[in-house]
Amino acid sequence: MNIENFKEKYWKDPVWSKVISFIIIGIGTFIFTTIYIWIKSLYEQVPLKEIAKSVFEYLKSETKINTFLFWTILIILGIFAASFIYSIYNKFKKSLEESENEEEAKLHKTGMSSSAIFSGKLAGAFTGQRGFKWYNSKEAIMRLEKFFEPPLMYEPIGEGATSTPIWWFRAGSSMYIDKFRKLSRTKLLIGIREFKIKRIGVFVSNSYYKSFIYVETSGEKQTGVYKLTKEDMKRHIDSFGYSFEEYGLFKNKIKLTREEYDDASKVIKGKVVDTFGAELRVRFLSDYNFLIAANQSPFNSSKFDKESEISMNKILKGEMKADDFIESLKRYEKKDTYL
């Protein structure tokens, strides 16, 4: 490392500069003390050893000090020491997080098909299961946390491999899943969508490409950025089968309208504030359902697009049992896929 790189990386760093300063002060104190002892020895014509001995004896000697003053100094030194240690801790923590983020940013290479990757993740999260099984909210979230462990995106190698193996599907809409996070004891974030999990149904098929996860979620309260009326929500349900809202989340607490998110600014406490870096979110205000499956599954098909819209909306209205829909999905074959 050359001197310029050293200065850029360490000397300009607020934490490392303090460490280096303390080292320099310590070394400097030692040097000046040594010079002082040497000069005093020459001037007073006293052996160097005797001068050094008298200096160190003085440093070891007892001094009377006011108790209040002593504890005040001790507390001040303690605060400075604690602040210094905490700043070093934060620096190393940030450095570690940056290293982890860099590692996660590197895509894992794979030559496997999306169906094989999906099947492997199912086996890890729903160990020992064969056929179909329902899971309630608490266990569903625990299992899904395991299922969505990274990596979720890959660098494909060879024919048949894919970069985005896991997708969600619903009535002609679909998207790959590249992000997952647990928001609370009952809520998950999958991509940009918030889900309050009600239950999930998991099918582990002998024909692994037919495996899937069916998810049912509960409607949530509005964020308040739009204040939709009951008529607005009913119109959503009549049009799509469910009601939802899009909003932005800035610094994990400030909510933005979709328009404010797009414009990357919001008036906060009377000032226009840039909101670059805000997250886009989708919240469902009524019950919702969708399917999670491999990209190369038979559910990535025009057949599923047409059939699932009617069935999934009927389930939400209570006009159809979810088990009947599940049975219809088991009859899908590989030839049905788009791919």
SERO-4910 file (N, C-alpha, C, O; in steps of 0.05 Angstrom, whole numbers):
BEGIN
 pado doro    nc1    nc2    nc3   cac1   cac2   cac3    cc1    cc2    cc3    oc1    oc2    oc3
  Met    A     17    -24      0      0      0      0     18     25      0     35     28     18
  Asn    A     14     43    -20     30     68    -20     19     88      0     -2     84     11
  Ile    A     35    110      3     28    130     24      1    144     17    -14    151     36
  Glu    A     -5    148     -9    -30    161    -16    -54    144     -9    -74    154      1
  Asn    A    -52    118    -15    -74     99     -8    -78     98     22   -100     96     31
  Phe    A    -55     98     36    -57     97     66    -71    122     76    -88    119     94
  Lys    A    -64    145     66    -77    170     75   -107    170     69   -124    178     85
  Glu    A   -113    160     45   -142    160     36   -158    141     53   -181    147     60
  Lys    A   -147    117     59   -163     96     72   -163    100    102   -184     95    115
  Tyr    A   -141    108    114   -139    108    144   -138    137    156   -153    143    174
  Trp    A   -120    154    145   -116    180    158   -141    197    156   -147    213    174
  Lys    A   -155    195    133   -179    212    130   -204    199    143   -224    212    146
  Asp    A   -202    174    151   -224    161    165   -227    172    193   -207    174    207
  Pro    A   -251    180    202   -255    192    228   -247    174    252   -239    184    273
  Val    A   -249    148    249   -242    130    271   -213    123    271   -199    126    291
  Trp    A   -203    114    247   -175    106    246   -156    130    250   -134    127    261
  Ser    A   -164    154    243   -148    178    247   -143    182    277   -122    191    286
  Lys    A   -165    176    294   -162    179    323   -143    158    334   -126    164    351
  Val    A   -145    134    324   -127    112    333    -98    120    327    -81    117    344
  Ile    A    -93    129    302    -66    137    294    -56    160    311    -33    161    318
  Ser    A    -74    179    316    -67    202    333    -58    194    361    -38    204    371
  Phe    A    -73    175    373    -65    166    399    -38    152    399    -22    155    417
  Ile    A    -33    137    378     -7    123    375     15    144    372     36    141    385
  Ile    A     11    164    356     31    185    352     36    200    378     59    205    385
  Ile    A     15    207    392     18    221    418     34    204    438     51    214    452
  Gly    A     27    177    438     42    160    457     71    158    450     88    160    468
  Ile    A     77    155    425    105    153    416    119    180    421    142    180    431
  Gly    A    105    202    415    117    228    419    123    234    448    144    245    455
  Thr    A    105    226    466    109    230    495    133    215    504    149    225    520
  Phe    A    136    190    494    159    174    502    186    187    493    205    188    507
  Ile    A    185    197    468    210    209    457    217    234    472    240    238    479
  Phe    A    197    252    477    203    277    491    212    272    520    229    286    530
  Thr    A    200    252    533    208    245    560    237    236    560    253    243    578
  Thr    A    245    220    540    272    209    538    292    233    534    313    234    546
  Ile    A    284    251    516    302    274    510    305    292    535    326    301    541
  Tyr    A    282    295    549    283    312    574    302    300    594    318    314    606
  Ile    A    300    273    598    318    260    618    347    262    609    364    267    626
  Trp    A    352    260    583    379    261    573    391    289    576    414    292    585
  Ile    A    375    310    569    385    338    572    389    345    602    410    358    608
  Lys    A    371    337    619    374    343    647    399    329    659    412    340    676
  Ser    A    404    305    649    428    291    658    453    305    651    472    307    667
  Leu    A    454    316    626    478    331    617    481    357    632    503    365    640
  Tyr    A    458    372    636    459    398    649    467    396    678    483    412    687
  Glu    A    455    378    693    460    376    722    483    357    728    490    353    751
  Gln    A    495    345    707    517    326    710    510    304    731    526    297    748
  Val    A    486    294    727    476    272    744    473    248    725    464    251    703
  Pro    A    481    224    734    479    200    717    451    197    705    430    202    719
  Leu    A    450    189    680    425    186    666    406    167    681    382    171    681
  Lys    A    417    146    692    402    126    706    388    138    730    365    132    736
  Glu    A    401    157    744    390    170    768    367    188    760    346    189    774
  Ile    A    371    203    738    350    221    729    325    205    721    303    213    729
  Ala    A    329    184    706    306    167    697    292    156    721    267    154    722
  Lys    A    308    147    741    296    135    765    279    156    780    257    150    789
  Ser    A    288    181    782    274    202    796    248    209    782    227    215    794
  Val    A    249    209    754    225    216    739    204    194    743    180    201    747
  Phe    A    212    169    741    192    148    744    182    145    773    159    138    777
  Glu    A    199    152    792    190    153    820    168    174    824    149    170    838
  Tyr    A    173    198    810    153    219    812    126    210    800    104    216    810
  Leu    A    128    196    777    104    187    763     88    167    780     64    164    778
  Lys    A    103    152    798     91    132    815     82    143    842     68    129    857
  Ser    A     89    167    848     84    179    874     54    185    877     40    188    858
  Glu    A     45    186    903     17    192    909     13    222    910     30    237    918
  Thr    A    -11    230    901    -19    258    901    -46    262    914    -65    246    907
  Lys    A    -50    281    932    -76    286    943    -93    301    923    -84    320    911
  Ile    A   -118    292    920   -137    305    901   -165    304    913   -173    285    926
  Asn    A   -179    326    907   -207    328    917   -224    305    905   -222    299    881
  Thr    A   -239    291    922   -255    268    913   -274    275    891   -277    260    871
  Phe    A   -288    298    893   -307    307    872   -293    311    846   -302    303    825
  Leu    A   -269    324    847   -253    329    823   -244    303    811   -244    300    786
  Phe    A   -236    284    828   -226    258    818   -248    243    803   -243    234    781
  Trp    A   -272    242    815   -294    228    801   -304    242    776   -312    230    757
  Thr    A   -302    269    777   -310    284    753   -291    278    730   -300    273    707
  Ile    A   -265    278    736   -245    271    715   -249    243    705   -248    237    681
  Leu    A   -254    225    725   -258    196    718   -282    192    700   -281    177    680
  Ile    A   -304    206    706   -328    203    690   -324    214    662   -332    203    642
  Ile    A   -310    238    660   -305    250    634   -288    231    617   -293    227    594
  Leu    A   -267    221    630   -249    202    615   -265    177    607   -261    166    585
  Gly    A   -283    168    625   -299    144    618   -317    149    595   -320    132    577
  Ile    A   -329    173    594   -347    180    571   -331    181    545   -340    171    525
  Phe    A   -308    194    546   -291    195    522   -282    167    513   -283    161    489
  Ala    A   -275    150    532   -266    123    526   -289    107    514   -286     93    494
  Ala    A   -313    109    526   -337     95    516   -344    104    488   -351     88    471
  Ser    A   -343    131    484   -349    141    457   -330    132    436   -337    125    413
  Phe    A   -304    131    444   -283    122    426   -287     93    418   -285     85    395
  Ile    A   -292     76    439   -296     47    434   -321     43    417   -321     26    399
  Tyr    A   -343     58    423   -367     55    408   -364     63    378   -374     50    360
  Ser    A   -348     84    374   -343     93    346   -327     72    331   -332     67    307
  Ile    A   -308     59    344   -292     38    332   -311     14    326   -309      2    304
  Tyr    A   -328      7    345   -347    -15    341   -365    -10    317   -369    -28    300
  Asn    A   -376     15    315   -393     21    292   -378     20    266   -389     11    245
  Lys    A   -353     28    266   -337     28    242   -332     -1    232   -336     -7    209
  Phe    A   -325    -18    251   -321    -46    243   -347    -60    235   -347    -77    217
  Lys    A   -369    -53    249   -395    -64    242   -403    -56    214   -413    -73    198
  Lys    A   -399    -30    207   -406    -21    181   -388    -34    159   -398    -41    138
  Ser    A   -363    -37    166   -345    -50    147   -353    -79    142   -351    -89    120
  Leu    A   -361    -93    164   -370   -121    161   -395   -123    145   -398   -140    128
  Glu    A   -415   -104    149   -439   -104    134   -434    -99    104   -447   -111     87
  Glu    A   -416    -81     99   -409    -75     71   -397    -99     57   -402   -105     34
  Ser    A   -380   -114     72   -368   -138     61   -389   -159     55   -388   -173     35
  Glu    A   -409   -162     74   -430   -181     70   -448   -173     46   -456   -191     31
  Asn    A   -453   -147     43   -469   -138     21   -455   -143     -6   -468   -150    -26
  Glu    A   -429   -139     -6   -413   -144    -30   -414   -174    -37   -415   -181    -61
  Glu    A   -413   -190    -17   -414   -219    -21   -441   -228    -32   -443   -245    -50
  Glu    A   -463   -216    -20   -489   -222    -30   -494   -213    -58   -509   -225    -74
  Ala    A   -481   -190    -65   -485   -179    -92   -473   -197   -114   -481   -195   -137
  Lys    A   -454   -214   -106   -443   -233   -126   -463   -256   -130   -470   -270   -112
  Leu    A   -471   -259   -155   -491   -280   -161   -478   -307   -160   -455   -311   -170
  His    A   -492   -326   -148   -483   -354   -148   -488   -367   -175   -508   -363   -188
  Lys    A   -468   -381   -185   -471   -394   -210   -486   -421   -207   -483   -435   -188
  Thr    A   -503   -427   -227   -518   -451   -226   -523   -462   -255   -526   -447   -274
  Gly    A   -523   -488   -257   -530   -501   -282   -556   -516   -279   -564   -530   -298
  Met    A   -570   -512   -256   -595   -526   -251   -619   -511   -263   -618   -486   -266
  Ser    A   -640   -525   -269   -665   -513   -278   -679   -500   -254   -673   -506   -231
  Ser    A   -698   -482   -260   -712   -469   -238   -729   -489   -222   -732   -486   -198
  Ser    A   -739   -509   -236   -755   -530   -222   -738   -545   -202   -747   -552   -181
  Ala    A   -713   -551   -210   -695   -566   -192   -688   -549   -168   -687   -559   -145
  Ile    A   -683   -523   -172   -676   -505   -150   -700   -502   -131   -697   -503   -107
  Phe    A   -724   -498   -143   -749   -496   -127   -753   -521   -111   -760   -519    -87
  Ser    A   -750   -544   -123   -753   -569   -109   -734   -572    -86   -741   -582    -64
  Gly    A   -709   -564    -90   -689   -565    -69   -695   -547    -45   -692   -555    -22
  Lys    A   -705   -523    -51   -713   -505    -29   -737   -515    -14   -739   -513     10
  Leu    A   -756   -528    -29   -779   -540    -15   -770   -562      4   -780   -564     26
  Ala    A   -752   -579     -5   -742   -601     12   -729   -590     37   -732   -602     58
  Gly    A   -715   -568     35   -701   -556     58   -721   -544     78   -716   -545    102
  Ala    A   -742   -531     68   -761   -517     85   -784   -534     95   -795   -530    117
  Phe    A   -792   -554     79   -815   -571     86   -805   -600     86   -816   -618     73
  Thr    A   -785   -604    102   -771   -630    103   -790   -653    110   -806   -652    128
  Gly    A   -787   -675     95   -803   -699    100   -830   -699     88   -844   -719     89
  Gln    A   -839   -676     77   -867   -675     67   -869   -687     39   -851   -684     22
  Arg    A   -890   -701     35   -897   -711      8   -927   -706      4   -943   -709     22
  Gly    A   -934   -698    -21   -962   -691    -26   -969   -663    -16   -952   -646    -15
  Phe    A   -995   -659     -9  -1004   -632     -1  -1009   -630     29  -1017   -649     42
  Lys    A  -1003   -605     39  -1008   -600     68  -1012   -570     73   -999   -553     60
  Trp    A  -1031   -564     91  -1036   -537     99  -1018   -529    123  -1012   -546    140
  Tyr    A  -1010   -504    125   -995   -493    147  -1008   -467    157  -1014   -450    141
  Asn    A  -1012   -465    183  -1023   -440    194  -1003   -417    194   -980   -422    187
  Ser    A  -1012   -393    201   -995   -369    198   -968   -371    211   -948   -366    198
  Lys    A   -967   -379    236   -942   -380    251   -922   -399    238   -899   -391    234
  Glu    A   -930   -423    233   -911   -443    221   -905   -436    192   -883   -441    183
  Ala    A   -925   -424    178   -921   -417    150   -898   -396    148   -881   -399    131
  Ile    A   -898   -377    165   -877   -356    165   -850   -368    171   -830   -362    158
  Met    A   -849   -386    191   -824   -399    198   -813   -415    174   -789   -415    169
  Arg    A   -831   -430    161   -822   -446    138   -814   -429    114   -794   -435    101
  Leu    A   -829   -408    109   -822   -390     86   -796   -376     91   -781   -371     72
  Glu    A   -789   -369    116   -763   -357    122   -741   -375    113   -721   -366    102
  Lys    A   -744   -401    118   -724   -421    109   -724   -424     79   -703   -425     66
  Phe    A   -748   -425     67   -750   -429     38   -737   -406     22   -724   -411      2
  Phe    A   -740   -381     32   -729   -358     18   -701   -350     26   -693   -327     21
  Glu    A   -687   -367     39   -659   -361     46   -643   -356     20   -648   -371      0
  Pro    A   -625   -337     20   -609   -332     -4   -593   -357    -12   -586   -373      5
  Pro    A   -587   -359    -38   -592   -340    -59   -619   -343    -72   -631   -365    -72
  Leu    A   -630   -321    -82   -655   -322    -97   -651   -315   -127   -668   -320   -143
  Met    A   -627   -304   -133   -620   -299   -161   -593   -312   -167   -576   -314   -149
  Tyr    A   -589   -320   -191   -565   -335   -199   -553   -326   -225   -566   -311   -240
  Glu    A   -529   -334   -230   -516   -331   -256   -519   -358   -270   -505   -377   -263
  Pro    A   -536   -360   -291   -541   -386   -304   -518   -395   -321   -505   -379   -335
  Ile    A   -512   -420   -319   -491   -432   -335   -502   -456   -350   -511   -475   -338
  Gly    A   -502   -455   -376   -512   -478   -392   -541   -476   -398   -556   -459   -387
  Glu    A   -550   -493   -416   -577   -494   -426   -596   -503   -404   -590   -522   -389
  Gly    A   -619   -489   -401   -639   -497   -381   -636   -483   -355   -655   -483   -339
  Ala    A   -614   -471   -350   -610   -456   -324   -623   -429   -327   -627   -418   -349
  Thr    A   -630   -417   -304   -644   -391   -304   -634   -373   -281   -625   -383   -260
  Ser    A   -635   -347   -286   -625   -328   -265   -645   -323   -244   -638   -316   -221
  Thr    A   -671   -326   -250   -693   -321   -231   -711   -345   -229   -732   -346   -242
  Pro    A   -704   -364   -213   -719   -390   -212   -746   -389   -198   -764   -404   -205
  Ile    A   -750   -370   -178   -775   -371   -162   -792   -347   -170   -783   -324   -170
  Trp    A   -817   -352   -176   -836   -332   -185   -862   -334   -169   -869   -354   -158
  Trp    A   -878   -311   -169   -905   -313   -160   -923   -309   -184   -917   -296   -203
  Phe    A   -947   -323   -183   -966   -322   -205   -994   -318   -195  -1002   -328   -173
  Arg    A  -1009   -301   -210  -1037   -298   -203  -1052   -285   -227  -1047   -262   -234
  Ala    A  -1070   -300   -238  -1089   -290   -258  -1077   -272   -279  -1087   -250   -284
  Gly    A  -1056   -281   -292  -1045   -266   -314  -1023   -247   -305  -1009   -235   -322
  Ser    A  -1019   -244   -279   -997   -228   -268   -976   -246   -257   -982   -267   -245
  Ser    A   -951   -238   -260   -929   -254   -249   -904   -237   -247   -901   -217   -261
  Met    A   -885   -246   -230   -860   -232   -227   -841   -250   -211   -849   -265   -194
  Tyr    A   -815   -248   -219   -795   -263   -204   -792   -252   -176   -797   -228   -171
  Ile    A   -783   -269   -157   -779   -260   -129   -749   -259   -124   -735   -279   -125
  Asp    A   -740   -234   -119   -711   -231   -114   -706   -220    -85   -683   -219    -77
  Lys    A   -727   -213    -70   -724   -203    -43   -744   -215    -25   -767   -220    -32
  Phe    A   -736   -220      0   -754   -231     20   -745   -220     47   -721   -219     53
  Arg    A   -765   -212     64   -758   -203     91   -782   -207    109   -805   -203    101
  Lys    A   -776   -215    134   -797   -217    154   -801   -189    166   -782   -178    177
  Leu    A   -826   -179    165   -831   -152    176   -841   -153    205   -835   -135    220
  Ser    A   -856   -174    212   -866   -176    239   -873   -206    244   -866   -223    227
  Arg    A   -885   -211    266   -892   -239    273   -912   -250    253   -913   -275    250
  Thr    A   -927   -233    240   -948   -243    221   -945   -233    193   -960   -241    175
  Lys    A   -925   -216    188   -922   -203    161   -896   -209    148   -875   -212    161
  Leu    A   -897   -212    121   -873   -216    105   -873   -196     83   -893   -185     74
  Leu    A   -848   -190     73   -844   -174     50   -832   -192     28   -810   -202     31
  Ile    A   -847   -195      6   -837   -212    -16   -836   -193    -40   -856   -185    -51
  Gly    A   -812   -187    -49   -808   -167    -70   -815   -140    -58   -803   -131    -39
  Ile    A   -836   -127    -70   -845   -101    -59   -872   -104    -45   -883    -84    -36
  Arg    A   -883   -129    -43   -910   -133    -33   -909   -142     -4   -894   -160      4
  Glu    A   -926   -129     12   -929   -136     40   -952   -156     43   -973   -153     31
  Phe    A   -947   -177     58   -967   -198     62   -971   -205     91   -952   -212    105
  Lys    A   -996   -202    100  -1003   -212    127  -1013   -241    123  -1036   -245    114
  Ile    A   -996   -260    129  -1001   -288    122  -1024   -300    139  -1024   -298    164
  Lys    A  -1043   -312    125  -1065   -326    138  -1059   -356    140  -1060   -368    161
  Arg    A  -1052   -367    117  -1043   -395    116  -1031   -401     89  -1034   -385     70
  Ile    A  -1016   -422     87  -1005   -431     61  -1011   -461     57  -1012   -476     76
  Gly    A  -1014   -468     31  -1017   -496     24   -993   -504      7   -988   -491    -14
  Val    A   -979   -525     14   -955   -533      0   -959   -561    -13   -968   -580      0
  Phe    A   -953   -562    -39   -954   -587    -53   -926   -596    -62   -913   -582    -78
  Val    A   -917   -618    -51   -892   -630    -58   -898   -654    -76   -906   -675    -66
  Ser    A   -895   -651   -102   -903   -671   -121   -880   -691   -127   -856   -684   -126
  Asn    A   -888   -715   -134   -868   -735   -144   -856   -725   -170   -832   -730   -175
  Ser    A   -872   -711   -186   -861   -698   -210   -853   -669   -201   -870   -651   -200
  Tyr    A   -828   -666   -193   -819   -642   -179   -826   -616   -193   -829   -595   -179
  Tyr    A   -829   -616   -219   -835   -591   -233   -864   -581   -228   -871   -559   -235
  Lys    A   -881   -599   -216   -909   -591   -210   -912   -581   -181   -935   -574   -174
  Ser    A   -891   -580   -165   -893   -570   -138   -899   -541   -137   -892   -525   -155
  Phe    A   -913   -532   -115   -920   -504   -113   -927   -497    -84   -930   -515    -67
  Ile    A   -929   -471    -78   -938   -461    -52   -961   -442    -58   -958   -422    -72
  Tyr    A   -984   -448    -47  -1008   -431    -49  -1010   -415    -24  -1009   -425     -2
  Val    A  -1013   -388    -27  -1012   -370     -4  -1039   -354     -2  -1049   -344    -21
  Glu    A  -1049   -353     23  -1073   -336     29  -1065   -315     49  -1052   -322     70
  Thr    A  -1073   -290     44  -1066   -268     63  -1091   -253     71  -1112   -254     58
  Ser    A  -1089   -239     93  -1111   -223    104  -1108   -194     96  -1085   -184     94
  Gly    A  -1130   -180     92  -1129   -152     86  -1119   -135    110  -1123   -143    133
  Glu    A  -1106   -113    104  -1096    -96    126  -1108    -68    125  -1122    -61    106
  Lys    A  -1102    -53    146  -1112    -25    147  -1096     -8    127  -1073    -15    120
  Gln    A  -1108     13    118  -1095     31     99  -1071     45    113  -1071     48    138
  Thr    A  -1052     53     97  -1029     69    108  -1038     97    116  -1025    110    133
  Gly    A  -1059    107    102  -1068    134    108  -1059    154     87  -1067    177     88
  Val    A  -1043    146     68  -1033    165     48  -1054    172     27  -1053    193     14
  Tyr    A  -1075    154     24  -1095    159      4  -1123    163     16  -1140    177      5
  Lys    A  -1129    149     38  -1155    150     51  -1177    141     32  -1195    156     25
  Leu    A  -1175    116     23  -1194    105      5  -1221    100     19  -1222     93     42
  Thr    A  -1243    105      5  -1269    101     17  -1277     72     12  -1264     57     -3
  Lys    A  -1299     63     25  -1309     36     21  -1317     32     -8  -1314     10    -19
  Glu    A  -1327     53    -21  -1335     51    -49  -1310     47    -66  -1311     32    -86
  Asp    A  -1288     61    -60  -1263     57    -75  -1253     28    -73  -1246     16    -92
  Met    A  -1254     17    -48  -1245    -10    -44  -1263    -30    -58  -1253    -50    -69
  Lys    A  -1289    -25    -58  -1308    -43    -71  -1302    -43   -101  -1304    -63   -115
  Arg    A  -1296    -19   -112  -1290    -17   -141  -1265    -33   -148  -1264    -46   -169
  His    A  -1245    -32   -130  -1221    -48   -134  -1228    -78   -135  -1220    -92   -154
  Ile    A  -1244    -87   -116  -1251   -115   -114  -1267   -124   -138  -1263   -146   -148
  Asp    A  -1285   -107   -147  -1301   -114   -171  -1284   -116   -196  -1289   -132   -213
  Ser    A  -1263    -99   -197  -1245    -99   -220  -1223   -120   -220  -1218   -134   -240
  Phe    A  -1211   -124   -196  -1188   -142   -194  -1192   -167   -178  -1178   -186   -180
  Gly    A  -1212   -166   -161  -1217   -188   -142  -1206   -181   -114  -1210   -196    -95
  Tyr    A  -1192   -159   -111  -1180   -151    -86  -1175   -121    -87  -1175   -108   -108
  Ser    A  -1170   -109    -63  -1164    -81    -61  -1135    -77    -51  -1126    -93    -34
  Phe    A  -1122    -57    -61  -1094    -53    -53  -1086    -23    -55  -1101     -7    -67
  Glu    A  -1063    -16    -45  -1052     11    -49  -1022      9    -52  -1009     -8    -40
  Glu    A  -1011     27    -68   -982     29    -72   -973     54    -57   -986     75    -58
  Tyr    A   -950     51    -43   -940     75    -29   -909     72    -26   -898     50    -31
  Gly    A   -897     94    -19   -868     93    -15   -862     94     15   -877    105     31
  Leu    A   -839     83     23   -830     83     51   -802     95     52   -783     83     41
  Phe    A   -800    118     66   -774    132     67   -763    130     95   -777    136    115
  Lys    A   -738    121     98   -724    118    123   -740    100    142   -740    103    166
  Asn    A   -755     81    130   -769     60    145   -792     71    162   -803     56    178
  Lys    A   -800     96    159   -822    106    176   -839    128    162   -863    131    169
  Ile    A   -828    142    143   -843    164    130   -857    152    105   -843    142     87
  Lys    A   -883    154    104   -898    143     81   -903    164     60   -909    187     66
  Leu    A   -900    155     35   -904    173     12   -926    162     -6   -930    138     -7
  Thr    A   -940    180    -20   -958    171    -41   -941    160    -63   -917    165    -65
  Arg    A   -954    145    -81   -939    134   -104   -928    157   -121   -906    155   -132
  Glu    A   -943    179   -123   -934    202   -139   -909    214   -126   -890    222   -140
  Glu    A   -909    217    -99   -886    228    -85   -862    210    -88   -839    219    -91
  Tyr    A   -867    183    -87   -845    164    -91   -833    167   -119   -808    167   -122
  Asp    A   -850    170   -139   -840    173   -167   -824    199   -170   -804    200   -184
  Asp    A   -833    220   -156   -819    246   -158   -795    248   -139   -780    268   -140
  Ala    A   -792    229   -121   -769    228   -102   -767    252    -84   -745    262    -78
  Ser    A   -790    262    -76   -790    285    -57   -817    286    -42   -837    276    -52
  Lys    A   -817    299    -19   -841    302     -3   -838    327     15   -816    333     25
  Val    A   -860    340     21   -860    362     40   -861    351     68   -881    339     75
  Ile    A   -840    355     83   -839    345    111   -833    368    130   -812    381    127
  Lys    A   -851    373    148   -849    395    167   -844    422    153   -827    438    162
  Gly    A   -859    426    132   -857    452    118   -834    455     99   -830    476     88
  Lys    A   -819    434     94   -796    435     76   -798    413     55   -807    390     61
  Val    A   -789    419     31   -788    398     10   -762    382     14   -740    393     13
  Val    A   -766    356     19   -743    339     26   -740    318      3   -759    306     -5
  Asp    A   -715    315     -6   -709    293    -25   -713    266    -12   -704    262     11
  Thr    A   -725    248    -26   -731    221    -14   -718    199    -31   -729    177    -33
  Phe    A   -695    205    -43   -682    184    -58   -675    161    -40   -667    165    -17
  Gly    A   -679    137    -50   -673    113    -33   -698    102    -19   -696     82     -6
  Ala    A   -721    115    -23   -745    105    -11   -753     78    -24   -746     73    -47
  Glu    A   -767     61     -9   -776     35    -19   -804     37    -30   -821     51    -18
  Leu    A   -809     24    -52   -836     22    -62   -850     -3    -49   -838    -24    -48
  Arg    A   -874      1    -39   -889    -21    -26   -917    -23    -38   -928     -4    -48
  Val    A   -928    -48    -36   -955    -53    -43   -968    -66    -19   -958    -85     -8
  Arg    A   -991    -54    -10  -1005    -65     13  -1033    -74      4  -1047    -59    -10
  Phe    A  -1042    -97     13  -1068   -108      5  -1088   -101     27  -1084   -108     51
  Leu    A  -1110    -88     19  -1130    -78     38  -1153    -98     41  -1171    -93     57
  Ser    A  -1153   -119     25  -1173   -140     28  -1158   -167     25  -1134   -167     19
  Asp    A  -1172   -189     30  -1159   -215     28  -1148   -219      0  -1158   -209    -19
  Tyr    A  -1126   -235     -1  -1112   -238    -26  -1100   -266    -27  -1095   -278     -6
  Asn    A  -1096   -277    -51  -1083   -303    -54  -1066   -304    -79  -1071   -289    -98
  Phe    A  -1046   -320    -79  -1028   -323   -101  -1013   -349   -100  -1014   -364    -80
  Leu    A   -998   -355   -120   -983   -380   -122   -953   -374   -125   -945   -356   -139
  Ile    A   -937   -390   -111   -907   -388   -114   -898   -414   -127   -905   -436   -117
  Ala    A   -884   -412   -149   -875   -436   -163   -849   -430   -179   -841   -407   -181
  Ala    A   -838   -451   -191   -814   -447   -207   -821   -433   -233   -843   -435   -244
  Asn    A   -802   -418   -244   -806   -404   -269   -813   -423   -291   -829   -416   -309
  Gln    A   -801   -447   -291   -806   -466   -312   -828   -486   -306   -829   -508   -317
  Ser    A   -845   -479   -286   -867   -496   -279   -890   -493   -299   -890   -474   -314
  Pro    A   -909   -512   -299   -932   -510   -317   -951   -488   -310   -970   -482   -325
  Phe    A   -946   -474   -287   -964   -452   -279   -956   -426   -292   -970   -406   -291
  Asn    A   -932   -426   -305   -924   -404   -322   -935   -409   -350   -920   -415   -368
  Ser    A   -961   -406   -352   -975   -414   -377  -1000   -398   -381  -1011   -387   -363
  Ser    A  -1009   -398   -406  -1035   -384   -412  -1058   -399   -400  -1078   -387   -392
  Lys    A  -1056   -425   -397  -1077   -441   -384  -1081   -432   -356  -1104   -428   -347
  Phe    A  -1059   -428   -340  -1062   -420   -313  -1072   -391   -312  -1088   -384   -294
  Asp    A  -1063   -374   -330  -1072   -346   -330  -1102   -344   -332  -1115   -329   -318
  Lys    A  -1114   -361   -350  -1143   -360   -354  -1158   -373   -331  -1178   -361   -321
  Glu    A  -1150   -396   -323  -1165   -411   -303  -1162   -400   -275  -1181   -401   -260
  Ser    A  -1139   -389   -268  -1134   -381   -241  -1149   -356   -233  -1157   -352   -210
  Glu    A  -1154   -338   -253  -1168   -313   -246  -1196   -319   -235  -1203   -307   -214
  Ile    A  -1211   -335   -248  -1238   -342   -239  -1237   -356   -212  -1251   -349   -193
  Ser    A  -1220   -377   -211  -1219   -393   -187  -1209   -378   -163  -1222   -379   -141
  Met    A  -1188   -363   -165  -1176   -349   -142  -1194   -327   -132  -1196   -322   -108
  Asn    A  -1208   -313   -150  -1227   -293   -142  -1251   -305   -128  -1262   -293   -109
  Lys    A  -1260   -328   -137  -1282   -342   -124  -1275   -350    -96  -1292   -349    -78
  Ile    A  -1250   -359    -92  -1241   -367    -65  -1243   -343    -46  -1252   -345    -24
  Leu    A  -1234   -319    -56  -1235   -295    -39  -1264   -287    -32  -1268   -277    -10
  Lys    A  -1282   -292    -50  -1310   -285    -45  -1325   -307    -29  -1348   -303    -21
  Gly    A  -1312   -330    -24  -1325   -352    -10  -1343   -369    -27  -1359   -384    -17
  Glu    A  -1340   -366    -54  -1356   -381    -73  -1343   -407    -82  -1355   -422    -97
  Met    A  -1319   -412    -73  -1304   -436    -81  -1285   -444    -58  -1273   -427    -45
  Lys    A  -1282   -470    -54  -1263   -479    -34  -1234   -480    -46  -1230   -488    -68
  Ala    A  -1216   -472    -29  -1188   -471    -38  -1178   -500    -45  -1162   -503    -64
  Asp    A  -1188   -520    -31  -1180   -548    -36  -1187   -557    -64  -1173   -572    -77
  Asp    A  -1210   -547    -75  -1218   -554   -102  -1199   -542   -122  -1192   -554   -142
  Phe    A  -1190   -517   -117  -1171   -504   -134  -1144   -519   -134  -1131   -523   -154
  Ile    A  -1136   -527   -110  -1111   -542   -107  -1112   -568   -124  -1092   -575   -137
  Glu    A  -1134   -582   -123  -1137   -607   -138  -1134   -602   -168  -1123   -618   -182
  Ser    A  -1145   -579   -177  -1143   -573   -206  -1114   -567   -214  -1106   -574   -236
  Leu    A  -1098   -556   -196  -1070   -550   -201  -1053   -575   -204  -1034   -576   -219
  Lys    A  -1061   -596   -190  -1046   -621   -190  -1047   -634   -218  -1031   -651   -224
  Arg    A  -1067   -626   -234  -1070   -638   -260  -1054   -624   -283  -1055   -633   -306
  Tyr    A  -1041   -603   -276  -1024   -589   -296  -1000   -606   -303   -989   -621   -287
  Glu    A   -992   -604   -329   -969   -619   -339   -948   -601   -351   -953   -577   -356
  Lys    A   -924   -611   -355   -902   -595   -365   -908   -583   -392   -898   -561   -398
  Lys    A   -924   -596   -408   -930   -586   -435   -947   -560   -434   -948   -545   -454
  Asp    A   -959   -554   -411   -975   -530   -409   -958   -504   -406   -969   -482   -410
  Thr    A   -933   -506   -400   -917   -483   -395   -912   -466   -420   -913   -477   -442
  Tyr    A   -906   -440   -416   -898   -423   -438   -871   -431   -449   -866   -429   -473
  Leu    A   -853   -440   -431   -825   -444   -438   -820   -468   -456   -798   -474   -463
***
